[in-house]
Amino acid sequence: MAKAKNILFIMFDQLRWDYLSCYGHPHLDTPNIDRIAKMGVRFTNARIQSPLCGPSRMSTYTGRYVHSHGAAWNGYPLNVGEMTMGDHLRNMGMDAVLVGKTHMQADAEGMRRLGLEPDSLIGARVSECGFDAFERDDGLAFEGKIKGGPFLETHSADKYNAYLREKGYEGENPWHDYANSGLDDDGNVLSGWFLKNSTEPANIAEEDSETPYMTRRGIDFIEQAGDRPWCCHLSLIKPHWPYIVPAPYHDMYGPEHFIAPVRAEAEKDTDHPVVRGMIEAPVGKSFSQDHVRETVLTAYMGLIKQIDDQMGVLWAYLEESGRMEDTMIVINSDHGDYIGDHWMGEKMFFHDTSVKVPLIIYDPSPDADATRGTTCDALVEMIDLAPTFYEVAGGDATDVDHILEGESLIPILHGTAKRTKRDVSFCEYDFGHTPQAEHMGLAPDDSRMFMVATHDWKLIHFEGGFRPVLFDLRNDPNELVDLGKSPDHADTIAEMYGHLHHWALRNSQRVTVPTKQILSRRKNMGPGSGIMIGVWAPEDVPPGSVDHYVNRTAQDKRPAT
């Protein structure tokens, strides 16, 4: 059993793995996050299971691939029957509490069918991905029109907006007007939704902006937590767009701090219809312009610096309270951000820019002393966190295999293993909900793609009859050359498809009977179980196994003839 009593699970939103100094960024100094890397293990081959907030998080929270849980797009409900990290941990005596974002959409119809009231204890947990919500905030309060009517969608930012109003930030939506917008000299709001305003300082005191506010809320929870073990999911909503940050972070970085975009002219000339559609999408065209990219990077890097500073505040609290000694700290992201790499924006494709994420784990257990300050290049997936946490809570992750599809990282953290058991990692993206699928005239079932990656190769399969994309990760680590139609790589493509087919045929839906139960039950089947099929006579079975069926007497109840 691991000796950490609690788990502080910190997830950032849209944070690229290579925009931390411990992962090699030459100009963005993140000493506080780096400090945890020096205290624990930094994973260099950790990938998400979908390059989109909702499905990525649902995989992390359930420990299951998107193909298994089915919540394949933002707003797709997670089936009411899916067990989550919180369900598993509570079964082991550990509370699971949310502070921040999940992007969870509740299965309202399933809850109605089962008679679960949303405001009941079980209903609330089902609605919040299995967590007890200390404060839910998905970090968006956007406004628009549907069929000509105005609407305001808060995405659970209500408490933060109420906090801002109490602090004197007036208006219906201070999240937008202050926390995520600038202001000109005439008092006009410069909306953070428009990329050209990314270099403006947000019109808010730094301490009232989203990252410090939610970090304080995480501290508030820890302060009031009792003696019962807990997992606190502190899920911060930056550096996700809108890309805007308050002073002094808004102008800390300029062109001299920017890394050149990772892209090649040949990528723009691709003959692959799906890839070309992503490059030619409005967000791709926008971020491919250097002035747009550099304007956004000013804010993006400032947001990351603010995050790191707030982690310093959090670490100081953990030390003062003694929690650093009994709390595992896990730092990761739900996906990356293209920011113009490969002529794309956003995150909805499979370059490592998007699907590789930072993963740093500090385990206070003495068993982890041998691995402190080390790196690990094992193929790790975010579905591995749930079984890792299960073992921290005192369980054996093999007891819930096929329910949790990942594997515990405790052996790596404790130095008893250097690799995971997998040779391949997988990621999925269903773009049937997008304008691109509409423009291409694709049916939803043909708007899906799958990534298969080893240490050396990455293959991307597309439904809809499109050819695959193949990258040679060993010789082309920046993934600039698509070998998907190269006849010289036919054997490699076939081998990668073999991995995909094996994965697709896995027994992912057997979630109620784990392997240990199957092995135990089958040993006890046969004559001794009381069920005999095809047995001719008692002497044909092991002695004593059917004593309860032989040498018995009963009253004669046969009808007279």
N, C-alpha and C positions, 0 to 999 in steps of 0.2 A: 504493500500500500504506500502510495506517495505521501509525503509528510506535509505538503501544503494543505492548509485547512480551507482556505478560500481561493477564489479565482476572480481576477479582475481582467475581463475580456474586452479589450479596447479595439474597436473597429473604426477606421476612418473611411470616408466615402470618396471614391474616385482618386485615391492617392496612388501615384505611380511608384513602383518598387525602386526605380532608379533616381528618385528625387529626395533621397535621404543621404546624408554624408556617409553613413555606415555602409551604404550600398554603392558608394562611389561617386556621388555627385560632387564635382570639383568646387562649386561655389555656394551651395546651399548647406550651411552648417547647422546640423541638428544634434547638438551635444546631449540633450536629455534622452532622446530616443536611442542615440548611440550608447548611452550609459547602460541601458537595459540590455543592448546587444553584448556589451562587455561582461554583463552579469549572467548571461544565459546563452542560448543557441540562436544563431541567425541562419535561417533557411534560405538558400539561394535558388531553389527550383520549386517554389510553391506556386501552384496555379489554382485559379477559381474554377467553378463548374459551369458558369455561364457569364458572358461579358455584359451583364445588365443587372441593375441593383436588385430587383425583386427575386428573380430566379436564383441568382448567386447567393443571396442571403438565405433563401429557403433551403438551399442545399447545405449551407453551413449550419443552419439551425436544426435541420432534420438529420444531418449526417448521411444524406441520400442524394443520388444524382437527380438531375432535373427529369430525366427519362423515367425515374421512379416516382417522384412526388407530383409531377405534372403541372406545377405552377410555373409555366414556361415564359411568362411575360409579366411586366409590372401590372398589378391590378387583377391578375388571375388568382382566384382564391386558393389557399392551401387547404386541401381536403380536410374536413373536420376529423377524420380518423387518423391523420398522420401524427405519429409521436414526434416530439421535438426534444431538443436539448433540455428544456425545462422539465418535461415529463420524466425523462430518464434520471435527471439529477435529483428531483424530488423523491423518486423511488429509492434513491440511495441516501436520503436524509439531508440533501443540500438544497437550499432555496435558490431560485433563479429569478433575477430581478433585472428589469430593463430600465436604462436611463438613456433616452435618445431614440434613434431611428431603427425600424425593422423593415419598412416598406411592405409589411404584412397586409394582405387583404383577407378578411375573415370569410369563411364559407357560410354566409348568412342562410342560404337555402338548406344546407346540411344541418345547421344548428336548429332551424325551424322544424325540420323533419324529425329531429331527435328530441325536440322540446327543450332545448337549452336556451335559457334567457341570456341575452348579452350582458346583463348587469349582475348575473350570478357569478360565483367564484369560478366555477368550471367554464362558464360562458366567456368570462373575461380572459381567462388563460387561453382558451381556444382562439379568441380574437386577437391575442397578442403573441402568437407564435410560442405559446407555452410559458411565457414569462409573466411574472407579476410586475405590472407597469408602475414603477415609481414615478416616471414621467416619460410619456411617449411624445416624440417630436420628429417627424420625418423631414423637417427642414424645408418645407415648401408651403407658401401661401399665395398661390397664383390666381390671377383673375383673367377672365376671357368671356367668350360668348358661345353658347350652343344653341343652334336654331334661332338665332337672333336675340336670345335672352341673356342677360348678364348673370354671372355666377362668381362666387368666391370659394375656392377650394383650399382649405387650411391644411390638409394633410397632418393633422394633429398638432399644429403650431399654436393652438389656442392659448395654452398656458404661457408660452413665451410672449405672445402678443399681449396678454394680460399683464405680464411682468413689465413689458415696455411701456404700456399705458400708465402703470403705477409710477414709473420712473419719469413720466412727463413727455413721453413720445406719443403725441396725440394722433388720432385718426383711426379709420376702420382697419387698416392693414399696416401697422408700423413695421412688421417684418420686411415689407417691401420698401416703404417710404424712408426708413432710417437704416435698418440693419443691412439692407441689400441695395442701397442707392446712394449716390452722391448728391450734392447740392451746388447750384451755381450761385453767383453773386446776387442774383435777383430772387433767390429763394425757390427756384424751380428744381423739382426732383429730377435727377439724372439717373434713370433706372439702370440697375445692374443687369437687367435682362439684355441690354444692348452692349455688345462687346466693346464698342468704342469707349464706354465709360469705365472699363476695367481698371484704368490707372487712377481714377478718382478715389479719394478717401471716402469710405462709407460715412454717412452722416449720423454717426453714433459714437458715444464714448467707448473706447476699446473694451473696457470691463463689462459693458452691457451687450457686446456683440455675441454671436452665437457660441463660439468655441469657449470663451471664458465662462459664459453662463452655464452651459451644459457640463463643463468640467466641475464647476461648483456644485451642481446638482448631484453629480456622482459622489463628491465628497460628502454632501448632505446625507446621501443614503448610507455610506460607510459609517458615518458618525452615529447614526441611529440603529445600525445593525446590531443585533444581539449576539449571543454566544453561538447560535446555530450556524453551521457552515453556510456560506453563500457563494454564488457566482453572480457577479455584477457585470452585466453587459453594458459598458459605457460606449455608446455608438454615436460618435460625433459626425456631423453632417457636412463638414468641410474637409478637403478643398473642392467639393462638388460645386458646380455652378449654382447660382449666379457668381461669376468670378469678380468679386469685389471685397475689399478688406479695409478696416479702419486704419487711421494713422496710429502708430508710426510705420506700420507694415506696408502701406500702399506704395511707397517709393524706395524701399530698401534695395530693390533689384532692378537692374537695367540691362541693356544689350551685352555689356561686358560679362554678365553672369549667365547668359543663356547658352545652353548646349545647342549645337547645330542640329537641325531636324534630320531624323533618320529616314531618308527617302532617296529614290533613284528615278531618273527620268523615265527609264524603261517601265517602271511600275504604272505610270500614267497611260502607257500604250497597251495595257493588258487586253487580251481578247476574251477574258473571262467576264461574262455578262454580270454576274453578281458582284464581283470585286469592282468592276468598272462602275456599276450603279452606286456603290458606296463612295467611290472617289468623286463621282459627279453629283452626289447628293449635295444639297445646299450647305450642310455643315462641313462636308469635305472641301468644297470649293472655298468656303470662308476661311477655314484654318490653314489651307494651303497658301494663303497670302501671308507673306512675311510680316507685314505691319499688323495684321490681326493676331497672328501667333505671338508676336513679341508684346503686344498690348496685354493679351491674356496672361502670358507668362509672368508679367510684372505682378499681377494679383495672385496668380496660382502659387508662385513661390513665396509671396508674402503670407498667404494663408497657411502654408506649410510651416513657415517660421513661427507664426503665431501659435499653431498647434504645438510645436516643440516647446515653446516657452510655457504653455499651459501644462504640458507634461511635467515640466520642472516643478510647477506649483503642486501638481498631484503627487510627485515623488516625495517632495518635502513633507506633505501631509502624511503620507504612508510611513515615512521614517519617524516623524514626531509621535504618531499614534501607535507605533510598534507593528503596524500591519505589513511592513516590508518583509518581516521575518516569517510570516505565516500565509502569505498570499502569492499565488502564482500570477504572473503578469503576462498576458498574451497580447501582442500588437499585430494587427493586420489591416487589410483593406478589402473592400468588396469587389474591386476591379481597378484598372488603371484609367488612363486618359491619353488619347492619341495626340492631341494638341499639334496637329499638322504632320506628325510622323506618317510616312507611307501615303501622304496626300489625303489624310483622313482627319476627322474630328470625332469627338465622343469616344465610344469604346466598343461598338458592336461588331468586332471581328476578332480574329484569333492570333494576331501578332503578340509577342510577349509584352509589348508596350501596353496591351490591354489586359491580357489574361494572367501574366505573372504578377504577383503581389508581394509586398514585404510580409514576412512572418518572423517574429522574434518572440521567443518564449524564455522567461526567467522562472525557474523553479527553485524555491528557497530550500528544498530538501537537501540534506548533506549528500544524498545519493547522486545529486546533479553537480557536485563540486568538480568532478573530473572534466566536465564539458563546458565549464564557464568560459565565455569569450571565444567560443569556437564557431565555425560555420559548418553547414551540412548541405551537400548538393543532392541529397536524396529526392526522388520524385514524390512530392508531397501535394496533397489535395486538401481543400478546405473542409471536406467531409471528414477529415482526420481529427478535427478539433473535438467533435462531440464524443467519440470514444476515448480521446485523451482525457477530457474532463470527467468522463464516467469513471475512469481509473483513479483520478485524483480524489473523487468522492468515495473511493473505497471499493469500487466494483471491478469486475473482470470483463473487459470489452468483448471477449469471445462468448460471453453469455448472451449477448444481444446482436450477434452477427446476423447478417441478412436484414436486420432492422436498421442497424447502423452499418452503412456500406464502406466506411473508411476504416482505418486502423489506428490504434493508439500510437502516439509519438513518445510515450514514456520510455520505451527502451532506448531511443536515440538520446533523449534528454539525460538519461542515467548512464549512458556510455556502454550499454550492453548490446547495442546494434548501431550500425553506421548507415543503414539503408532501410527503406520501407520494403515490404514484400513485393510491391508492384514494379513492373518493368515499363509500364505505360500509364500516362495520365490522360484524362478525357475532359472535354468541355463541349457544351452544346449551346446552340442559339437558334431560336425559333423567331423568324422575322415575318411571319405571316400576318402580324398585326400592324405592319409598318407601311408607310406610303411607297416604299421601294417595291414591296410585293405587289401593291396595287398597280404601280407604273409598269411593272414587268408582266402583269397579267397572270401571276402565279396563284394557284390554289393554296390555301393554308398548309395542306399536307406536303406541298412541294417547296415550301418556304422554310426549310429547316437545314441546318448544317451541323456537322460534328467534327471536332478536333481530336486527333489521336497523336500523342507526342511521346517519344522516348528521349533519352539523353541526346541522341544524334539526329533524329528526324522528326518532322512534324507534317502530318497529312491532314488536309481538310476535305471532308466529303460533303457534297451538296446533294440534297434530294432535288427532283425536278429534271434529272437527266443531264446535269452539268458535269464537266470534267472535274477531277480533283485538283487541289493545289498542294504542292509538296515543297518543303523547305529543308535544306541541309543545314541543321543547326551547328554541326561541328565546323564546317568550312564557311558558312554564311550565317553567323550568329545574329546579324541584323535583319535577317529574313527579307532580303532585297531581290532574290532571284527565285522565281517560281519555276520549279522543275516538273510541274504536274503533267505536262504533255511530252516530257522527254522520254524517248524510247529507251535510252540508256538506263533509265531508272524504273523500268517496268517491274523488275523483281522487288525493288524496295517498296514500290506502291502496292504490289500484291501482298507483301509481308505486313505492311501497315493496315491494309484492309482485313487481313487475317486477325489482327488485334481488335479491330473494330467489330468484326463479326462475333468473335469470342465474347466480347464485352456485351454486345447487344443480346446475346443468348443467355446471359447470366440469369440466375434465378432471383430476380430482384423483388418479386411480388410476394414471396413467402415471408411475410413479416410477423406472423403470429407464432411460429414455431422455429426457434433458432437451432443451429446445427447440433449443439450439445444435447438438446432434447431428442432430436431424431436419432442420434447415435445411441442414446440410452434406451429409447423405446424399441428400437429394432433388435437390440440384444435380448429383450424380454418378450419378443413375439414368438409364435410357435405354440407347441402343445401346452407349455406351462402357462400360457396366457388364458387358457380356457377356450380358445377358438381353434378348432382343428378343421383343416380343409384338405381333403384328399387322403385322409388317414384310413387305412383299411382295418386295422385291428390294434388293440392296446399294446401288443408286443412290438408294434412297429415304431413306437416312440420311446424316448428315454425312460428308464425305470423311475417310478415315483411321480412322473410329470402329469399323469392323468388319474391318480388315485381317487380323486374326488368324483370321477365318472364311472368307476368300476367297483364291484363288490358292494353294491348298494341294493336296498330292497324298497319296495313301495307297494301300496294297496293296489289291488287289481280293479281298475275302473273301466276295463274294456266292456263295451256293450255285449250282452248275451247274443249268441248266434242261434 
